[in-house]
């Protein structure tokens, strides 16, 4: 009997010690970590959205941690303890059935896109395996006064009525849009393998693509990098084949701005974003974000050149130097 009590007591003591070391002590240490530069507390609406995020099981498939690995660079710079100062318990997650959401508010800043994606993910990402969250929406004969119906593409919309987000959907989208990585302090890069340069760089090219300037001189660009950047930055709205989403996000294939010999407007749109523009007779309500702070001149040039030479487009390529010159002027599209 004494031996049994000794074994049980020893096991309980060992369990208590390990619990303190693995759970309680790290908690005290994390509580003492100051918030990172630019990390803000969540608003009440965003806090409610975080609760919806948890209750809907979003963390089962999405992480909120960027590892210091090259494969994670598309999600941002490596996460730091101060990034989570106001979000305890942290929703780091361990599965990436879907993409990491650490910086999704910057990477996909369109509330309209977020609503459509929640209502039916395949309406904006055809290959998505994410289930629809239609319980977060109501179908009504018409949108209530002061409300904007979600412009779900016709093939995914209900047969009758319009789709209206519930309070939970609004809160969840507010939370998702709040997930933005703060910029690294000046002089820090997080990891040489991860950092995305913010300054202009000369156009490179280990994998050159076609194109020519208006003067006829050949322009080489990094076709592989352009395709990769387009896939991670632009394809969610404009589609992997540049077809866009009818009535929501404009197509790039055959787009007159993309095919214009003068790349100025194309560059300005990528740098500064666009909202409320009518293209080809269709008014697009979704807002395209600015990528001026997120991408370097060389990266913007590679994305634009990918768009100008893909899906049947045949426009002259643009160089990083041209992007830099247009950026310096600060002209809006």
C-alpha positions as a printed Julia matrix, in Angstrom:
333×3 Matrix{Float64}:
   0.0    0.0     0.0
   2.83   2.36    0.91
   4.53   1.6    -2.39
   1.36   2.41   -4.3
   0.98   5.71   -2.45
   4.63   6.53   -3.11
   4.25   5.78   -6.81
   1.04   7.81   -7.05
   2.51  10.7    -5.08
   5.7   10.69   -7.11
   3.74  10.63  -10.35
   1.53  13.49   -9.17
   4.56  15.55   -8.16
   6.29  14.89  -11.48
   3.11  15.86  -13.33
   2.83  19.09  -11.31
   6.47  20.0   -11.97
   6.2   19.33  -15.7
   2.91  21.26  -15.89
   4.53  24.24  -14.2
   7.55  24.14  -16.49
   5.65  23.56  -19.75
   2.46  25.59  -19.23
   2.49  27.96  -16.27
   6.08  29.27  -16.43
   5.95  30.03  -20.2
   2.66  31.82  -19.56
   4.32  34.16  -17.08
   7.17  34.75  -19.52
   4.79  35.52  -22.4
   2.78  37.91  -20.22
   5.95  39.92  -19.68
   6.68  40.25  -23.43
   5.95  43.8   -24.62
   3.81  44.21  -27.75
   5.72  44.53  -30.99
   5.93  47.84  -32.79
   2.63  48.47  -34.56
   0.75  45.7   -32.72
  -2.61  47.05  -31.53
  -5.32  45.75  -29.24
  -8.4   44.31  -30.91
 -11.58  46.37  -30.96
 -14.73  44.92  -29.39
 -15.98  43.94  -32.86
 -12.68  42.23  -33.69
 -12.68  40.44  -30.33
 -16.14  39.11  -31.11
 -14.86  38.02  -34.51
 -12.01  36.17  -32.84
 -14.57  34.28  -30.75
 -16.44  33.38  -33.95
 -13.12  32.29  -35.51
 -12.62  29.89  -32.58
 -16.21  28.63  -32.46
 -16.26  27.91  -36.2
 -13.05  25.88  -35.92
 -10.97  28.05  -38.27
  -7.82  27.22  -36.3
  -8.2   23.54  -37.19
  -7.08  24.28  -40.75
  -5.34  27.67  -40.59
  -2.23  28.67  -38.68
  -1.23  32.11  -37.47
   2.52  31.6   -37.25
   5.14  32.27  -39.88
   8.19  30.07  -39.41
  11.71  31.23  -40.33
  11.72  28.94  -43.36
  11.88  29.82  -47.07
   8.61  27.94  -47.68
   6.83  30.41  -45.36
   8.06  33.6   -47.0
   4.81  33.99  -48.97
   3.02  34.51  -45.65
   5.28  37.31  -44.35
   8.32  37.67  -42.12
   8.88  35.25  -39.19
   6.49  35.73  -36.27
   7.8   37.18  -33.0
   6.44  36.86  -29.42
   5.41  40.53  -29.38
   3.04  39.9   -32.3
   0.7   38.02  -29.95
   0.8   40.38  -26.96
  -2.93  41.17  -27.15
  -4.17  37.77  -28.35
  -4.09  35.22  -25.55
  -4.47  32.32  -25.82
  -2.6   32.44  -29.11
  -4.27  30.82  -32.11
  -1.01  29.54  -33.58
  -2.52  26.37  -35.02
  -0.59  23.36  -36.26
  -2.31  22.41  -39.54
  -2.09  24.14  -42.9
  -4.93  22.58  -44.8
  -5.53  26.2   -45.75
  -3.0   29.06  -46.01
  -1.53  30.79  -42.98
  -3.6   33.8   -41.89
  -0.95  35.79  -40.02
  -1.02  38.59  -42.6
  -4.3   37.9   -44.39
  -5.64  41.38  -43.6
  -2.81  42.83  -45.69
  -2.65  40.04  -48.25
  -6.41  39.97  -48.86
  -7.82  43.26  -47.64
 -11.11  43.18  -49.56
 -14.08  42.7   -47.22
 -16.19  41.73  -50.24
 -13.74  38.95  -51.12
 -13.8   37.73  -47.5
 -17.61  37.58  -47.45
 -17.83  35.71  -50.76
 -15.1   33.32  -49.61
 -16.97  32.55  -46.38
 -20.29  32.07  -48.2
 -18.79  29.74  -50.8
 -14.99  29.44  -51.02
 -15.08  27.97  -54.52
 -16.7   31.15  -55.83
 -13.29  32.84  -55.57
 -10.88  29.89  -55.24
 -12.16  27.05  -57.46
  -9.68  24.49  -56.06
 -10.48  25.28  -52.4
 -11.37  22.41  -50.03
 -12.72  24.77  -47.36
 -16.38  24.14  -46.44
 -18.9   26.97  -46.97
 -20.07  28.86  -43.88
 -23.53  29.81  -45.12
 -24.89  29.77  -41.56
 -23.1   33.11  -41.13
 -25.38  34.66  -43.78
 -29.07  35.22  -44.41
 -30.89  35.08  -47.73
 -33.49  37.84  -47.98
 -35.76  39.16  -50.68
 -33.79  42.39  -50.59
 -31.03  43.89  -48.48
 -32.26  45.83  -45.41
 -31.86  49.61  -45.44
 -28.24  50.55  -44.88
 -27.01  47.02  -45.64
 -25.04  45.94  -48.7
 -25.78  42.54  -50.17
 -22.79  40.29  -50.81
 -22.2   40.21  -54.6
 -21.96  36.43  -54.84
 -21.24  35.34  -58.43
 -24.43  34.2   -60.16
 -23.47  30.53  -60.42
 -22.98  30.36  -56.64
 -25.77  32.69  -55.53
 -29.16  31.49  -54.26
 -31.88  31.14  -56.88
 -33.96  33.86  -55.24
 -33.12  36.76  -52.96
 -29.81  38.3   -51.91
 -27.12  37.23  -49.46
 -26.71  39.4   -46.37
 -24.0   38.9   -43.71
 -25.07  38.32  -40.1
 -23.49  40.11  -37.14
 -21.19  37.12  -36.65
 -20.03  37.29  -40.28
 -19.29  41.01  -39.97
 -17.33  40.42  -36.77
 -15.37  37.51  -38.26
 -14.41  39.54  -41.34
 -13.4   42.47  -39.11
 -11.12  40.09  -37.19
  -9.61  38.6   -40.35
  -8.91  42.07  -41.75
  -7.18  42.99  -38.47
  -4.58  40.25  -39.01
  -1.75  42.33  -40.41
   1.91  41.84  -39.67
   3.54  45.01  -38.38
   6.48  46.21  -40.41
   9.87  45.17  -39.11
  11.86  47.87  -37.29
  14.25  49.69  -39.59
  17.43  47.7   -40.05
  15.85  44.34  -39.19
  15.03  41.74  -41.81
  13.76  38.83  -39.69
  15.63  36.35  -41.84
  17.69  36.8   -44.96
  15.8   33.93  -46.53
  12.44  35.44  -45.67
  12.71  39.18  -46.01
  10.98  40.84  -48.94
  12.91  43.96  -49.95
  11.01  47.21  -49.82
  13.33  49.3   -51.9
  13.74  49.37  -55.62
  15.93  46.66  -57.1
  17.27  46.19  -60.58
  15.28  43.84  -62.74
  16.86  40.43  -62.67
  16.8   37.44  -64.51
  17.7   33.92  -64.07
  14.45  32.96  -65.79
  13.75  35.64  -68.38
  10.42  36.09  -70.05
   9.49  37.92  -73.19
   8.62  41.53  -73.69
   9.9   44.73  -75.19
   9.91  48.38  -74.32
   8.1   50.95  -76.42
  11.43  51.77  -78.01
  11.82  48.15  -79.08
  14.61  47.17  -76.68
  14.23  43.71  -75.2
  13.34  43.56  -71.49
  14.17  40.52  -69.42
  12.18  39.73  -66.3
  12.09  36.95  -63.76
   9.21  34.91  -65.15
   9.35  32.33  -62.35
   9.26  35.02  -59.67
   6.48  36.85  -61.49
   4.34  33.7   -61.62
   5.03  32.93  -57.95
   4.24  36.46  -56.8
   1.07  36.57  -58.9
  -0.09  33.27  -57.4
   0.46  34.42  -53.81
  -0.63  38.05  -54.22
  -3.13  38.41  -57.05
  -4.64  35.06  -58.03
  -7.13  34.93  -55.15
  -9.13  37.75  -56.77
  -8.13  37.69  -60.43
  -7.88  33.91  -60.79
  -4.94  31.74  -61.73
  -5.88  32.15  -65.4
  -6.55  35.87  -65.15
 -10.29  35.4   -65.64
 -11.34  37.3   -62.49
 -14.73  36.74  -60.84
 -17.68  37.94  -62.97
 -19.14  41.17  -61.63
 -16.82  41.17  -58.61
 -13.15  41.21  -59.64
 -12.17  42.25  -63.18
 -10.38  39.89  -65.57
  -6.79  40.55  -66.54
  -6.89  38.43  -69.69
  -7.72  40.82  -72.52
  -7.9   43.77  -70.12
  -7.22  47.0   -72.06
  -5.07  48.49  -69.28
  -2.97  45.35  -69.03
  -2.49  45.31  -72.8
  -1.78  49.02  -73.2
   1.64  49.75  -74.69
   2.06  52.46  -72.04
   2.39  50.58  -68.72
   1.8   53.7   -66.59
  -1.81  53.04  -65.6
  -1.1   49.37  -64.96
   1.78  50.24  -62.62
  -0.25  52.93  -60.82
  -3.09  50.49  -60.16
  -0.74  47.93  -58.6
   1.06  50.6   -56.57
  -1.96  52.49  -55.29
  -4.95  50.17  -55.69
  -8.3   50.88  -57.33
 -11.92  51.23  -56.28
 -15.24  51.88  -57.96
 -13.98  51.66  -61.53
 -16.16  50.61  -64.47
 -14.28  48.23  -66.77
 -15.74  46.96  -70.01
 -19.16  48.32  -69.02
 -19.16  46.5   -65.65
 -18.9   48.43  -62.37
 -16.71  46.64  -59.82
 -17.47  47.42  -56.17
 -14.61  45.4   -54.65
 -11.58  47.44  -53.67
  -8.13  46.5   -54.89
  -5.53  47.25  -52.19
  -2.3   49.16  -52.63
   0.89  47.11  -52.9
   3.33  50.03  -52.76
   4.56  49.21  -49.24
   4.33  45.46  -49.61
   6.3   44.91  -52.83
   9.58  46.23  -54.2
   9.86  47.84  -57.62
  11.45  44.67  -59.02
   8.66  42.49  -57.61
   5.95  44.76  -59.03
   7.7   44.72  -62.4
   7.82  40.91  -62.37
   4.11  40.63  -61.48
   3.08  43.16  -64.12
   5.23  41.51  -66.77
   3.68  38.15  -65.89
   0.23  39.67  -66.42
   1.22  41.45  -69.64
   2.61  38.26  -71.24
   0.1   35.63  -70.03
  -3.39  34.38  -71.06
  -3.04  35.76  -74.57
  -1.88  39.21  -73.46
   0.91  40.66  -75.6
   2.0   43.96  -74.08
   5.5   45.4   -73.74
   7.24  44.52  -70.49
   8.12  47.07  -67.81
  11.37  47.4   -65.86
  11.95  47.98  -62.15
  13.4   51.38  -63.07
  10.17  52.39  -64.78
   8.18  51.27  -61.73
  10.49  53.31  -59.49
  10.0   56.41  -61.65
   6.2   56.06  -61.57
   6.27  55.39  -57.82
   8.3   58.59  -57.28
   5.66  60.69  -59.06
   2.96  59.46  -56.67
   0.22  59.78  -59.28
  -3.02  57.91  -58.56
  -4.71  55.69  -61.19
